[in-house]
Amino acid sequence: SINNSIESFFNKKKFFRSNFKKNEIIKNNRVFFVVAAVVILTLSYFLIPTIYDKNTIQAKIENHISKKYKFNVKFNEKARYDLLPKPHFVIKNLPIVYNKKEIGVSKNFKSYIGLTNFFSSNDIEIKDLIFNKTDFYIKKDDLTFFKELLVTPPNENNIILKNSNFFFEDDEGEILFLNKIKNAKFFYDSMNLENKLISKNEIFNVPYKLVIKNDKFNKEVNAEF
């Protein structure tokens, strides 16, 4: 009876260990499949914009810019959707038009979009605008283009210029100087209730930083150079 009890004990232990391992495997498999399903569904959701009609998206971006920022863009190439670092559309060689005049071309334009309402292209929300590697050809009368960006109604969106060039021309079209824009950001500072430009530049190989604040409440414009 002692031998039977010892044998029974080890048989039960062996059975328990075997069932425990099976339960762990089943549990781990369930967790794996749940996680995999969540990942696949999430990726599928964020990849929905790849099937949007590109003409509809371009028209939406164009209307957003013209209504909110009072300048226009022309699409010479089709928009392309990218997921990383966050969902956005990319357009190459995008002309910038202000007062019916082309004042620049952005070699790599990005329009970030909101993370909701991906199921319909009509419900998509345009967010930050990134103008990368843009060449501006500006005369004196065209400077109001930048002034308009500093009087934009309060919103959460940003306009960012990166790795761009600002060619200032005289009335005959001769280039007077070149200003390199390393990084410039137009945005509304909700904490201080003011439109703001923060720009890192370089002119005649001399780096400098420019900060312009438009306080519409007190009707003051301050600049720090």
MOLINMO-V489542 format. One record per backbone hydrogen bond with DSSP energy under -0.5 kcal/mol. CO is the residue of the C=O (numbers start at 0). NH is the residue of the N-H. Records with the same first field share a line. If there is no record, write none. Layout:
BEGIN
CO->NH  NH
END
This chain:
BEGIN
0->4
1->5
2->6
3->7
4->8
5->9
6->10
7->11
8->12
9->13
10->14
11->15
12->16
13->17
14->18
15->19
16->20
17->21
18->22
19->23
20->24
21->25
22->26
23->27
24->28
25->29
26->30
27->31
28->32
29->33
30->34
31->35
32->36
33->37
34->38
35->39
36->40
37->41
38->42
39->43
40->44
41->45
42->46
44->47
46->49
47->50
48->51
51->53
52->56
53->57
54->58
55->59
56->60
57->61
58->62
59->63
60->64
61->65
62->66
63->67
64->68  69  70
65->69
71->96
73->75  94
79->89
81->87
86->112
87->81
88->110
89->79
90->108
92->94
93->105
94->73
95->102  103
96->71
97->100
100->97  102
102->136
103->95
104->106  134
105->93
106->92
107->131
108->90
109->111  129
110->88
111->126
116->119
119->122
120->123
123->125
124->113
127->111
128->130  159
129->109  131
130->161
131->107
132->106
133->135  164
134->104
135->137  166
137->168
138->141
139->142
140->143
141->144
142->145  146
143->147
144->148
145->149
146->149
147->150
148->151
157->128
158->185
159->130
160->183
161->132  133
163->180
164->135  166
165->167  178
166->137  168
167->175  176
169->172
173->169  175
176->167
177->179  203
178->165
179->181  201
180->163
181->162
182->199
183->160
184->186  197
185->158
186->188  195
187->189
188->192  193
192->216
193->188
194->213
195->186
196->211
197->184
198->200  209
199->181  182
200->207
201->179
202->205
204->206
205->202
207->200
209->198
210->223
211->196
212->214  221
213->194  215
214->218  219
219->214
221->212
223->210
END
